[in-house]
Amino acid sequence: MVSCCQCEGIATQFGAKTARRDLRRYRRRGPLDSTRLLIENLRTAGVADGSLLDIGGGVGAIHHALISAGARDALHVDVSSDYIEAAREEAVRTGHGDRVRFIHGDFVQLAPTLAQADVVTLDRVICCYPDMEALVAAAAEKTRHLFGAVYPRDVWWVRFAVRGVNLLLSVRRSEFRTFAHPPAAIDAVLRRHGLERRTLQRTRIWEVVSYDRR
């Protein structure tokens, strides 16, 4: 189910303790600022009666919000089984339990078996995956209408932070690494797959984008 060393690192890095902490934070304060921007951009574009594919969905902040906004159903694919359990618990609590399906595994490996969705999201997932092009291309191919993503900005302080985080992970002998893939390269992959950018917003660390099918 987990198909590469990086995915094993992700599953360990985002284990039960982190998942429970993030779920408590989400219940107290709602989505992170960058996630909130992404949700609002997708809501504005229109998600009523649409299907959602949430890749690396964490505690499920995006599909909880978009189902509440009128999306028909969601598929949550995640390498971390602990995050899936947290997201499933929250889906039941919010009354969405019968409208969200969960799959554990590496999306890139699973993609050939999955149907297209009206909306596809990658919230702070691209920076966790070494093969950006494979991940983004697979996500784009599954996008029927809207695509949304959050990934690190291409600025010196982010690149410096990524190097520092990876050094610390190496010292701790973790297999997990984080990546600052160039936004221009991400954009190029999406455009090659027929998607055109609708919105671009930035926080200090993150770039928040939405695309739609031409």
PAPA-461514 format. One line per 4 residues: their letters; for each residue x, y, z of N, C-alpha, C, CB. Coordinates in pm, 1 decimal, m for minus. Glycine has a CB too. Example, Ala and Ser with C-alpha at 12.3 -4.5 7.8 and 13.67 -1.06 7.14 Angstrom:
2
as	1319.0:m569.0:780.0:1230.0:m450.0:780.0:1320.0:m330.0:780.0:1130.8:m447.3:904.6; 1285.0:m225.0:708.0:1367.0:m106.0:714.0:1290.0:3.0:787.0:1408.4:m59.8:572.5
END
This chain:
214
mvsc	81.3:m120.3:0.0:0.0:0.0:0.0:84.7:125.3:0.0:m92.0:0.6:118.8; 195.8:124.5:70.4:290.5:235.9:65.9:405.4:192.7:m23.7:341.5:276.1:210.1; 432.2:270.1:m129.8:511.5:214.8:m239.7:653.0:268.1:m250.2:442.4:240.3:m366.7; 696.4:356.6:m162.3:831.7:409.0:m174.8:882.8:450.7:m37.8:836.1:528.1:m273.3
cqce	1015.8:468.3:m28.8:1075.5:507.2:99.8:1019.7:640.5:148.1:1228.5:515.9:87.6; 1002.4:736.2:55.9:946.8:865.0:95.3:806.2:848.3:152.7:944.3:961.0:m24.2; 725.9:760.7:91.8:590.6:739.5:143.0:593.3:676.4:281.8:510.5:651.3:46.8; 687.7:586.9:304.5:703.6:530.2:437.8:743.1:639.7:536.7:809.0:417.2:436.8
giat	829.0:731.1:489.9:866.4:844.2:574.3:748.9:934.6:605.5:975.1:924.2:508.3; 663.4:957.4:506.2:543.6:1038.9:527.3:453.6:974.4:632.0:466.5:1058.1:394.9; 430.7:845.3:616.2:342.8:774.6:709.0:394.2:782.5:852.4:328.4:629.0:667.1; 527.8:779.0:868.7:586.7:789.7:1002.2:582.0:933.1:1053.1:731.1:739.4:1001.0
qfga	618.1:1028.5:965.7:620.7:1169.7:1005.0:482.2:1218.5:1045.9:674.6:1255.9:890.4; 380.9:1173.3:972.8:243.4:1216.3:999.7:166.6:1100.6:1062.1:173.1:1265.4:869.3; 211.7:1062.9:1180.3:154.3:950.6:1252.1:41.2:992.0:1344.5:260.6:881.0:1330.8; 8.8:902.3:1437.6:m108.6:920.4:1522.7:m100.6:1045.8:1608.5:m126.5:800.3:1611.4
ktar	15.0:1073.1:1667.9:27.6:1189.3:1754.9:3.7:1319.2:1678.1:165.6:1191.6:1820.2; 62.9:1329.6:1559.1:45.6:1450.2:1478.0:m97.9:1461.9:1428.9:142.5:1449.5:1358.7; m157.3:1351.3:1387.9:m295.0:1353.8:1338.6:m391.8:1399.5:1447.4:m335.6:1215.4:1287.2; m375.1:1348.3:1569.3:m465.4:1388.8:1678.0:m445.9:1535.5:1714.1:m443.0:1301.1:1801.9
rdlr	m320.5:1581.7:1713.0:m293.4:1723.3:1740.3:m358.9:1812.3:1636.0:m142.4:1749.7:1744.3; m345.2:1775.6:1508.4:m402.2:1857.4:1402.1:m554.6:1855.0:1404.7:m352.0:1809.9:1266.9; m613.3:1742.3:1442.7:m758.2:1736.0:1453.0:m808.8:1825.8:1564.8:m803.6:1592.4:1476.3; m740.0:1826.7:1679.7:m780.0:1915.2:1789.1:m769.8:2060.9:1746.0:m693.3:1890.3:1913.8
ryrr	m661.2:2094.8:1676.3:m645.2:2232.5:1630.0:m754.2:2270.4:1530.4:m507.6:2251.6:1566.5; m784.8:2179.7:1439.3:m888.6:2207.4:1339.0:m1023.5:2232.0:1406.0:m899.8:2090.4:1238.8; m1055.2:2152.9:1507.0:m1184.0:2169.0:1574.5:m1191.4:2299.7:1651.8:m1208.9:2052.4:1668.5; m1077.9:2346.6:1700.3:m1076.5:2473.8:1774.3:m1076.0:2595.2:1681.4:m954.8:2479.5:1865.9
rgpl	m998.2:2587.4:1572.7:m968.1:2707.6:1494.4:m1003.2:2699.0:1346.6:m824.6:2738.5:1506.7; m1046.3:2582.0:1300.1:m1080.1:2567.3:1159.8:m956.1:2546.9:1074.4:m1157.0:2688.3:1111.6; m970.4:2557.5:942.0:m857.1:2532.7:852.4:m744.2:2632.9:871.3:m903.4:2535.9:708.7; m623.1:2591.8:834.0:m510.6:2684.6:829.6:m539.2:2795.4:729.1:m379.8:2610.7:793.2
dstr	m468.9:2908.1:743.2:m496.8:3023.6:657.5:m484.1:2990.6:509.0:m403.2:3137.5:692.2; m378.5:2919.3:471.9:m359.8:2885.3:330.3:m470.0:2792.2:281.3:m222.5:2820.0:308.3; m510.8:2697.9:365.3:m619.7:2607.0:328.7:m751.1:2682.6:315.5:m633.6:2494.9:432.6; m771.6:2779.2:403.7:m892.9:2860.5:397.8:m900.6:2937.7:265.9:m897.9:2958.0:516.6
llie	m787.2:2992.7:221.9:m784.2:3062.4:93.4:m821.6:2968.5:m20.1:m645.8:3122.6:68.2; m765.2:2848.3:m18.5:m794.7:2751.2:m123.6:m942.9:2714.9:m124.2:m709.4:2624.9:m105.2; m998.2:2689.6:m8.1:m1140.1:2654.5:1.6:m1227.2:2765.1:m55.3:m1179.0:2626.8:147.0; m1197.3:2890.0:m19.6:m1278.2:3001.8:m68.5:m1268.5:3016.3:m219.3:m1235.2:3131.3:m1.7
nlrt	m1150.5:2995.5:m276.4:m1135.3:3002.8:m421.5:m1219.4:2896.5:m491.1:m988.3:2987.2:m460.4; m1222.1:2777.0:m436.4:m1300.2:2669.0:m496.8:m1449.6:2692.1:m478.8:m1260.5:2534.3:m436.3; m1488.7:2739.6:m362.4:m1630.0:2773.2:m340.9:m1677.0:2878.1:m440.9:m1652.1:2823.9:m197.4; m1595.0:2979.9:m461.6:m1631.0:3087.2:m553.6:m1648.3:3034.8:m695.8:m1525.1:3197.1:m550.8
agva	m1563.3:2940.1:m734.2:m1571.9:2882.7:m868.7:m1695.2:2795.3:m885.5:m1447.1:2801.5:m899.2; m1744.5:2740.0:m774.1:m1865.1:2658.1:m777.8:m1837.2:2510.6:m763.8:m1938.8:2682.1:m904.3; m1889.1:2449.9:m656.4:m1868.4:2306.5:m631.6:m2000.0:2232.0:m613.7:m1781.2:2286.5:m508.1; m2112.1:2298.6:m632.8:m2242.0:2237.7:m606.3:m2260.2:2111.1:m689.7:m2355.0:2337.5:m635.5
dgsl	m2298.7:2004.9:m621.4:m2326.7:1874.3:m683.0:m2203.9:1810.5:m747.3:m2435.0:1889.1:m787.0; m2085.8:1862.9:m719.8:m1964.0:1808.3:m778.1:m1899.8:1702.4:m690.5:m1865.5:1918.5:m803.9; m1812.6:1623.8:m751.2:m1734.3:1524.8:m678.3:m1595.6:1582.4:m649.9:m1723.9:1391.3:m758.5; m1536.4:1540.5:m539.8:m1406.7:1591.4:m495.7:m1309.4:1476.3:m477.7:m1420.6:1671.1:m364.5
ldig	m1187.6:1494.3:m526.7:m1075.1:1405.0:m497.5:m974.6:1484.9:m417.7:m1010.4:1346.2:m628.8; m960.3:1452.8:m289.5:m872.2:1525.0:m197.9:m749.9:1436.3:m172.2:m946.4:1561.8:m62.9; m637.1:1472.7:m232.7:m515.4:1391.2:m227.0:m429.9:1437.8:m109.1:m434.9:1400.5:m361.1; m397.1:1345.1:m18.2:m322.7:1382.9:101.5:m403.7:1477.0:187.8:m190.0:1447.5:64.1
ggvg	m529.5:1441.4:209.8:m626.4:1533.3:269.3:m611.7:1561.7:416.9:m758.8:1481.8:247.1; m516.8:1499.8:485.6:m496.6:1530.5:627.6:m620.4:1498.5:709.5:m459.3:1677.2:645.6; m664.3:1594.4:791.2:m782.7:1572.9:874.4:m911.3:1598.9:797.1:m777.5:1662.4:997.4; m899.0:1632.0:668.1:m1018.0:1645.6:583.9:m1077.2:1784.5:578.2:m1121.2:1553.1:630.9
aihh	m999.1:1887.0:611.0:m1053.6:2022.7:616.3:m1120.8:2063.3:485.9:m943.7:2121.3:649.7; m1061.1:2025.4:371.5:m1117.3:2067.4:243.2:m1248.4:1995.5:215.5:m1017.9:2041.1:129.6; m1250.7:1863.4:229.7:m1377.2:1796.4:195.6:m1486.0:1822.5:297.9:m1355.4:1647.1:182.6; m1451.1:1847.5:425.2:m1554.1:1888.2:520.4:m1619.3:2018.8:474.1:m1493.8:1904.7:662.3
alis	m1536.9:2115.4:432.0:m1588.6:2246.6:391.5:m1665.8:2239.7:260.4:m1474.4:2346.1:378.4; m1614.2:2167.3:161.9:m1679.0:2168.6:30.6:m1807.6:2086.1:29.7:m1583.2:2115.8:m75.6; m1814.6:1980.5:107.1:m1942.3:1909.3:119.9:m2045.7:1999.6:185.4:m1924.9:1779.0:202.0; m2003.6:2074.0:287.1:m2094.9:2169.5:349.9:m2139.3:2277.3:252.4:m2029.0:2233.7:471.0
agar	m2052.6:2305.9:152.4:m2085.2:2407.7:51.8:m2164.3:2352.2:m65.3:m1958.9:2471.4:0.5; m2196.1:2222.6:m63.2:m2281.4:2167.0:m166.5:m2220.8:2059.7:m252.4:m2326.0:2272.6:m251.6; m2091.7:2027.0:m233.9:m2032.0:1917.1:m310.0:m2104.7:1786.6:m279.5:m1881.4:1903.6:m277.7; m2115.0:1701.6:m380.1:m2193.7:1579.0:m365.9:m2124.1:1475.6:m278.3:m2222.1:1519.2:m502.4
dalh	m1995.7:1450.0:m306.4:m1922.8:1347.8:m232.2:m1773.4:1371.6:m248.5:m1961.7:1205.3:m280.2; m1693.6:1294.9:m175.1:m1548.5:1313.9:m177.3:m1478.0:1179.9:m164.0:m1504.0:1409.3:m64.6; m1361.1:1173.5:m228.1:m1268.0:1062.1:m209.9:m1140.6:1119.2:m149.8:m1238.9:987.1:m345.6; m1100.3:1066.6:m36.3:m982.3:1112.1:37.2:m876.0:1002.7:24.9:m1016.3:1143.0:189.0
vdvs	m764.9:1035.1:m43.2:m654.0:940.5:m60.3:m536.5:990.4:22.6:m613.9:925.3:m211.9; m480.2:903.9:107.0:m372.7:948.5:195.8:m277.8:833.9:225.9:m430.0:1005.6:326.4; m149.0:865.6:232.1:m47.4:768.0:271.5:m54.6:738.4:420.6:92.3:818.5:234.8; m101.7:836.3:498.9:m107.1:820.5:644.5:m240.4:761.4:688.1:m84.1:955.2:714.2
sdyi	m237.8:639.6:739.6:m360.7:578.3:789.7:m411.9:651.1:913.8:m337.1:430.2:821.4; m322.3:713.2:989.7:m365.0:786.0:1109.3:m443.1:911.5:1072.2:m243.8:823.1:1195.5; m403.3:979.3:966.0:m480.6:1094.3:920.5:m615.0:1050.3:863.9:m402.4:1173.4:815.3; m617.4:937.8:796.8:m745.4:887.0:746.7:m841.2:862.2:862.7:m724.7:757.0:665.6
eaar	m791.8:802.6:970.4:m877.9:776.1:1085.5:m928.9:905.8:1146.6:m802.9:694.5:1190.8; m842.3:1007.0:1155.9:m884.7:1136.2:1210.7:m989.3:1201.0:1120.8:m763.8:1230.1:1227.7; m966.7:1196.2:990.1:m1061.6:1256.5:895.5:m1194.1:1181.5:895.9:m1002.7:1258.1:753.7; m1188.0:1048.7:906.1:m1310.6:969.7:911.4:m1391.0:1002.8:1037.4:m1277.7:819.3:907.0
eeav	m1321.6:1016.3:1149.7:m1389.0:1051.8:1275.1:m1460.4:1186.1:1261.6:m1287.6:1056.9:1391.6; m1393.2:1283.4:1199.2:m1453.9:1415.5:1183.1:m1569.6:1411.3:1082.9:m1348.3:1517.3:1137.7; m1557.6:1329.3:978.6:m1666.3:1317.2:881.7:m1792.7:1261.9:948.6:m1623.8:1226.6:764.2; m1776.3:1163.3:1035.1:m1890.1:1108.7:1107.6:m1948.4:1214.4:1200.3:m1849.1:983.7:1187.3
rtgh	m1860.8:1287.1:1269.2:m1907.2:1388.9:1364.3:m1987.5:1498.6:1296.2:m1789.1:1450.3:1437.0; m1948.1:1534.1:1173.3:m2015.8:1642.5:1101.3:m2131.2:1594.5:1014.5:m1917.0:1715.9:1015.5; m2159.9:1464.1:1019.0:m2271.3:1411.8:941.3:m2238.6:1382.5:796.3:m2383.3:1506.9:946.6; m2107.8:1378.2:762.3:m2066.2:1352.4:624.0:m2014.1:1209.9:604.7:m1958.9:1452.2:582.5
gdrv	m2031.6:1125.7:703.6:m1969.2:994.6:699.9:m2006.7:910.4:579.5:m2003.7:921.1:822.2; m2129.5:924.4:530.6:m2173.4:843.4:417.2:m2142.2:908.8:282.9:m2321.8:817.2:427.3; m2073.6:1025.0:285.8:m2044.3:1095.5:160.9:m1894.6:1105.6:133.1:m2104.5:1234.3:164.9; m1812.9:1047.2:219.5:m1667.9:1048.9:200.0:m1616.2:905.2:199.7:m1597.0:1133.2:311.0
rfih	m1536.2:873.1:97.1:m1472.1:742.6:88.7:m1323.1:761.4:109.4:m1501.5:673.4:m47.7; m1260.6:670.7:180.2:m1119.1:682.3:215.8:m1039.3:568.2:153.5:m1101.3:682.5:369.2; m923.7:604.2:95.5:m832.4:504.7:41.8:m692.9:532.2:95.9:m833.1:505.7:m113.5; m629.2:429.2:149.3:m494.8:440.9:205.2:m392.8:398.1:101.0:m480.6:355.7:333.8
gdfv	m297.2:485.4:69.6:m191.3:448.7:m23.0:m133.2:567.7:m95.8:m242.3:349.9:m122.2; m38.8:539.6:m184.0:30.5:639.3:m264.3:m56.5:673.1:m385.0:171.1:588.3:m308.9; m102.2:797.0:m393.3:m193.2:836.4:m500.6:m135.8:808.2:m638.9:m226.6:983.2:m488.5; m7.1:833.8:m658.6:52.5:813.5:m790.5:38.4:668.4:m834.7:200.4:854.4:m789.5
qlap	54.5:574.9:m742.1:39.0:434.0:m774.5:m108.0:395.3:m791.0:103.3:348.6:m666.7; m194.3:460.3:m716.7:m337.0:427.9:m719.5:m411.0:494.9:m834.9:m400.9:468.0:m589.0; m355.1:601.7:m889.5:m425.9:685.5:m986.4:m491.2:608.1:m1100.7:m331.3:785.2:m1043.3; m423.2:508.9:m1161.0:m487.5:438.1:m1272.6:m618.5:370.2:m1235.7:m393.9:335.7:m1327.4
tlaq	m640.8:344.3:m1108.0:m762.1:274.5:m1065.2:m873.2:370.8:m1023.4:m729.9:181.0:m950.2; m846.0:500.5:m1023.9:m940.4:599.1:m972.3:m1010.7:672.9:m1085.2:m869.1:698.5:m881.7; m1136.3:709.0:m1061.8:m1214.0:785.1:m1159.2:m1178.8:933.4:m1151.3:m1364.9:764.5:m1136.1; m1215.0:1006.9:m1254.5:m1200.6:1152.4:m1251.3:m1296.4:1212.2:m1149.7:m1225.6:1213.1:m1390.6
advv	m1263.4:1333.4:m1104.6:m1349.9:1407.2:m1013.5:m1366.4:1548.9:m1066.6:m1292.0:1408.0:m868.7; m1476.2:1612.6:m1027.1:m1498.8:1750.8:m1070.0:m1394.4:1844.4:m1011.6:m1638.5:1797.0:m1029.4; m1355.0:1818.9:m887.2:m1258.4:1903.0:m816.8:m1148.1:1814.1:m760.9:m1327.1:1985.1:m702.8; m1022.1:1853.3:m782.6:m907.4:1778.9:m729.7:m821.1:1875.5:m650.6:m824.8:1710.6:m844.3
tldr	m775.9:1834.1:m531.5:m695.9:1922.3:m446.3:m569.6:1853.6:m396.1:m778.7:1970.1:m328.0; m464.6:1935.2:m384.2:m335.3:1893.8:m327.4:m290.9:2004.5:m231.0:m226.0:1868.2:m441.3; m333.0:1994.8:m107.7:m304.0:2098.9:m8.9:m178.7:2061.6:70.7:m424.9:2119.5:86.5; m65.9:2130.5:40.5:61.5:2105.2:107.8:101.9:1957.5:94.2:52.1:2144.8:257.1
vicc	84.2:1905.6:m27.6:118.4:1767.1:m58.7:234.0:1761.1:m158.0:m3.6:1692.7:m114.7; 235.3:1852.3:m254.2:341.2:1852.8:m355.8:478.6:1863.1:m289.8:320.7:1969.5:m455.1; 487.4:1937.6:m180.1:615.5:1956.2:m111.5:659.6:1832.5:m34.0:606.6:2073.9:m17.3; 574.2:1730.5:m27.0:610.2:1606.3:42.7:648.3:1494.2:m53.2:495.1:1560.7:130.0
ypdm	642.3:1521.2:m183.5:659.5:1413.5:m280.5:778.2:1441.9:m370.0:532.8:1395.1:m364.6; 871.2:1347.3:m383.6:993.2:1374.5:m459.8:970.7:1391.4:m609.6:1091.0:1264.2:m437.7; 878.3:1313.5:m666.8:854.3:1318.8:m811.0:735.8:1411.0:m837.8:828.1:1176.2:m869.1; 764.2:1542.2:m838.6:658.9:1640.3:m856.6:580.0:1616.3:m984.4:717.2:1779.1:m857.5
ealv	651.7:1592.2:m1094.4:582.4:1581.4:m1223.6:485.3:1464.3:m1225.7:683.6:1566.3:m1337.0; 524.7:1350.5:m1170.7:435.6:1234.8:m1168.0:310.9:1264.1:m1085.1:508.8:1112.1:m1112.1; 328.9:1326.4:m969.7:216.8:1357.1:m881.7:121.8:1458.2:m945.5:267.9:1410.3:m748.1; 175.5:1569.0:m992.9:91.6:1675.8:m1047.6:24.4:1631.1:m1177.6:175.5:1802.8:m1072.1
aaaa	97.1:1557.7:m1261.6:37.8:1508.7:m1385.7:m77.6:1412.4:m1357.1:144.2:1439.5:m1472.0; m58.5:1322.3:m1261.0:m164.7:1227.6:m1227.2:m287.0:1300.1:m1171.8:m114.2:1124.3:m1125.7; m263.2:1401.7:m1088.2:m374.8:1479.0:m1032.9:m447.4:1556.1:m1142.7:m324.7:1576.1:m924.8; m371.7:1614.7:m1235.1:m432.6:1690.4:m1344.9:m518.4:1600.5:m1432.7:m324.6:1758.3:m1429.7
ektr	m471.8:1480.1:m1457.4:m547.3:1387.1:m1540.5:m680.1:1347.2:m1476.3:m464.2:1263.2:m1568.0; m686.7:1354.7:m1344.8:m810.5:1320.4:m1274.5:m904.5:1439.5:m1260.2:m778.3:1264.8:m1137.7; m863.3:1557.8:m1304.6:m941.0:1680.3:m1286.3:m1038.1:1701.4:m1401.4:m848.3:1800.9:m1273.5; m1166.2:1696.9:m1372.0:m1268.0:1721.8:m1473.3:m1294.8:1871.6:m1489.0:m1397.4:1648.3:m1437.5
hlfg	m1288.1:1946.5:m1378.9:m1325.1:2088.3:m1385.2:m1225.9:2177.1:m1311.0:m1464.2:2108.4:m1327.7; m1213.9:2161.8:m1179.3:m1133.3:2251.7:m1095.8:m1017.2:2177.3:m1030.1:m1220.8:2317.5:m988.2; m903.8:2244.5:m1023.0:m786.5:2193.0:m953.1:m738.6:2300.6:m856.5:m673.0:2152.3:m1053.6; m702.7:2260.3:m733.8:m649.7:2355.1:m636.7:m530.4:2297.4:m563.8:m757.0:2395.2:m537.3
avyp	m433.6:2383.1:m531.2:m313.4:2334.2:m463.7:m253.6:2443.0:m375.7:m209.6:2285.6:m566.2; m180.9:2397.7:m274.9:m99.4:2484.3:m189.2:39.6:2422.6:m184.8:m161.4:2499.6:m43.3; 142.4:2502.3:m214.5:280.2:2452.4:m214.7:374.1:2566.9:m177.7:318.3:2391.9:m354.0; 500.0:2539.2:m143.2:590.7:2645.5:m96.7:622.1:2748.0:m205.0:720.3:2584.7:m46.4
rdvw	635.9:2872.6:m160.8:677.5:2979.6:m250.6:824.2:2963.6:m291.0:655.4:3116.0:m184.3; 858.4:3023.2:m403.5:997.0:3019.6:m451.6:1068.1:3147.5:m407.0:1002.4:3004.5:m607.9; 1101.1:3152.0:m275.9:1171.1:3266.9:m217.6:1282.5:3213.6:m127.9:1072.6:3359.7:m136.7; 1381.7:3297.8:m102.2:1502.4:3248.8:m35.9:1474.9:3195.1:103.2:1604.8:3358.4:m27.9
wvrf	1382.3:3258.9:178.3:1362.4:3213.8:316.4:1291.8:3077.1:320.2:1280.2:3318.4:395.7; 1211.1:3048.7:221.4:1149.7:2915.8:215.4:1253.7:2810.7:178.1:1033.5:2914.1:114.0; 1336.9:2840.5:78.2:1441.2:2744.8:39.9:1536.0:2719.1:156.5:1519.8:2796.4:m82.1; 1570.3:2823.6:232.0:1657.3:2809.4:348.7:1590.5:2721.3:454.2:1691.7:2947.9:408.1
avrg	1460.8:2743.3:477.2:1388.4:2664.7:577.1:1380.4:2517.7:536.4:1247.5:2721.3:597.6; 1358.3:2492.2:407.8:1351.2:2353.8:359.4:1483.3:2282.2:382.6:1314.6:2350.1:209.8; 1594.1:2350.3:352.8:1724.9:2288.0:376.2:1745.8:2259.5:524.3:1837.9:2377.9:323.5; 1704.6:2352.4:609.6:1719.1:2331.6:753.4:1635.2:2216.2:804.6:1682.2:2456.9:827.3
vnll	1510.8:2208.1:757.4:1422.6:2098.7:799.4:1479.6:1964.4:755.2:1280.7:2118.0:741.8; 1529.0:1956.8:632.5:1583.1:1830.1:582.3:1710.9:1789.0:655.0:1610.6:1840.7:433.1; 1792.4:1887.1:694.6:1911.0:1856.5:773.7:1871.0:1795.6:907.6:1995.9:1983.0:795.4; 1772.1:1855.2:972.7:1724.4:1803.0:1100.4:1666.4:1663.1:1084.5:1619.9:1896.6:1160.4
lsvr	1590.4:1641.2:977.5:1534.1:1508.6:952.4:1644.1:1404.8:930.6:1440.9:1512.6:830.8; 1749.9:1446.1:860.3:1861.8:1355.8:836.7:1930.0:1317.7:967.1:1962.3:1419.5:741.6; 1951.4:1415.1:1053.9:2013.5:1389.0:1183.9:1927.8:1290.7:1264.8:2032.9:1521.6:1262.7; 1796.1:1304.3:1251.7:1704.5:1215.6:1324.2:1684.7:1081.1:1254.3:1570.2:1283.6:1341.8
rsef	1752.7:1062.2:1140.5:1745.0:938.9:1062.9:1603.5:910.6:1011.5:1792.9:822.5:1147.0; 1531.0:1017.2:984.0:1399.0:1002.7:924.1:1412.3:987.7:773.5:1309.4:1123.0:958.9; 1327.6:904.4:713.8:1326.9:888.6:568.6:1247.4:998.2:500.0:1270.5:753.4:531.1; 1172.1:1075.1:577.1:1090.5:1182.0:519.7:1177.1:1301.4:480.8:981.7:1225.7:618.7
rtfa	1146.9:1360.8:365.6:1209.5:1485.4:322.9:1101.4:1577.8:269.2:1319.6:1459.7:215.5; 1129.0:1707.0:273.1:1037.3:1804.9:216.2:1103.9:1871.7:96.7:995.3:1910.4:322.2; 1024.3:1922.9:3.4:1074.7:1970.4:m124.7:1011.0:2105.1:m160.4:1047.1:1866.5:m235.4; 1093.8:2193.4:m216.5:1043.5:2321.5:m267.3:1050.8:2315.8:m419.5:1126.2:2444.1:m210.1
hppa	956.4:2244.5:m479.5:953.8:2232.8:m625.0:921.7:2369.7:m686.4:849.5:2125.8:m670.2; 988.2:2407.4:m795.7:965.6:2540.3:m854.7:820.1:2558.1:m898.0:1058.8:2561.8:m975.2; 753.6:2664.7:m853.4:615.4:2688.9:m896.0:599.0:2696.0:m1047.1:565.3:2816.3:m835.2; 698.9:2750.8:m1116.9:688.7:2758.3:m1262.7:683.3:2619.8:m1324.9:806.3:2836.6:m1320.4
aida	755.9:2524.6:m1267.1:754.6:2387.8:m1318.9:620.0:2320.4:m1291.1:869.0:2305.6:m1256.7; 562.5:2347.8:m1174.3:429.6:2294.4:m1142.0:326.7:2349.6:m1240.3:389.5:2329.6:m995.6; 331.6:2478.6:m1262.6:240.3:2543.5:m1357.0:253.8:2483.3:m1496.8:267.2:2694.7:m1362.0; 375.9:2456.7:m1540.0:398.9:2401.0:m1673.7:334.4:2263.8:m1688.0:549.2:2391.4:m1702.6
vlrr	344.6:2180.4:m1584.4:282.6:2047.5:m1589.4:130.8:2060.7:m1601.8:319.5:1964.9:m1463.2; 73.2:2148.6:m1522.9:m72.7:2166.0:m1525.5:m120.0:2217.1:m1661.3:m117.0:2262.9:m1414.8; m46.8:2311.2:m1718.4:m86.3:2365.4:m1849.1:m74.1:2259.8:m1958.4:m0.3:2487.8:m1884.6; 27.2:2175.6:m1949.2:41.0:2068.2:m2048.3:m76.6:1972.1:m2043.8:170.6:1991.6:m2025.6
hgle	m142.3:1964.6:m1928.8:m256.3:1875.1:m1913.2:m389.7:1949.5:m1925.8:m248.8:1804.6:m1778.6; m386.4:2065.6:m1990.2:m509.9:2133.7:m2026.9:m574.7:2217.0:m1918.8:m605.8:2035.7:m2072.0; m499.7:2252.9:m1813.7:m554.1:2336.0:m1707.0:m497.6:2477.3:m1716.6:m522.9:2274.8:m1569.1; m581.0:2573.9:m1684.3:m542.0:2714.2:m1692.9:m563.8:2781.8:m1557.6:m622.1:2787.1:m1804.1
rrtl	m467.2:2861.3:m1515.0:m475.2:2919.3:m1381.0:m585.8:3023.8:m1370.3:m341.9:2981.6:m1343.2; m665.0:3011.3:m1263.7:m770.8:3106.7:m1232.3:m724.1:3208.2:m1129.6:m894.5:3034.1:m1181.4; m662.2:3158.9:m1021.3:m624.8:3245.5:m910.4:m486.1:3210.6:m859.8:m726.6:3235.0:m797.2; m418.0:3310.8:m807.8:m287.3:3294.0:m743.3:m281.6:3388.1:m624.9:m169.3:3321.7:m842.8
qrtr	m262.1:3331.9:m505.0:m247.8:3410.5:m382.8:m126.7:3358.7:m306.7:m376.9:3403.4:m294.8; m71.5:3444.0:m221.5:46.9:3404.1:m145.8:34.6:3445.9:0.1:173.2:3464.9:m207.6; 81.8:3357.3:86.8:109.7:3393.5:224.8:261.7:3407.8:235.4:52.6:3285.8:327.2; 313.0:3422.9:354.5:457.7:3436.9:368.9:532.0:3312.9:319.6:493.3:3464.1:514.5
iwev	471.9:3196.3:337.4:538.2:3070.0:303.8:476.2:3003.1:182.0:532.8:2975.3:422.1; 344.9:3012.8:167.4:273.6:2927.4:72.2:221.9:3003.2:m48.4:158.8:2859.2:140.5; 215.2:2931.6:m160.5:148.0:2978.1:m281.4:18.7:2899.1:m293.6:238.7:2961.0:m409.5; m92.4:2969.7:m313.1:m225.3:2908.1:m318.7:m282.1:2932.4:m458.2:m321.0:2966.1:m207.1
vsyd	m308.8:2826.3:m532.5:m352.5:2841.1:m670.7:m479.3:2760.9:m697.0:m241.9:2797.4:m766.4; m555.2:2807.8:m794.4:m664.9:2726.9:m848.9:m658.2:2734.0:m1000.9:m804.7:2776.5:m796.4; m697.0:2625.1:m1064.4:m697.1:2611.8:m1209.7:m831.8:2556.5:m1253.2:m580.8:2520.0:m1258.4; m866.8:2579.8:m1380.0:m982.9:2510.8:m1434.5:m950.7:2453.4:m1571.5:m1103.1:2605.4:m1443.2
rr	m1035.3:2360.3:m1612.1:m1016.4:2293.2:m1739.5:m1052.3:2387.7:m1853.8:m1101.1:2164.7:m1746.4; m967.1:2397.7:m1954.0:m994.4:2485.1:m2067.3:m1120.9:2441.5:m2140.7:m875.3:2486.7:m2163.3
END
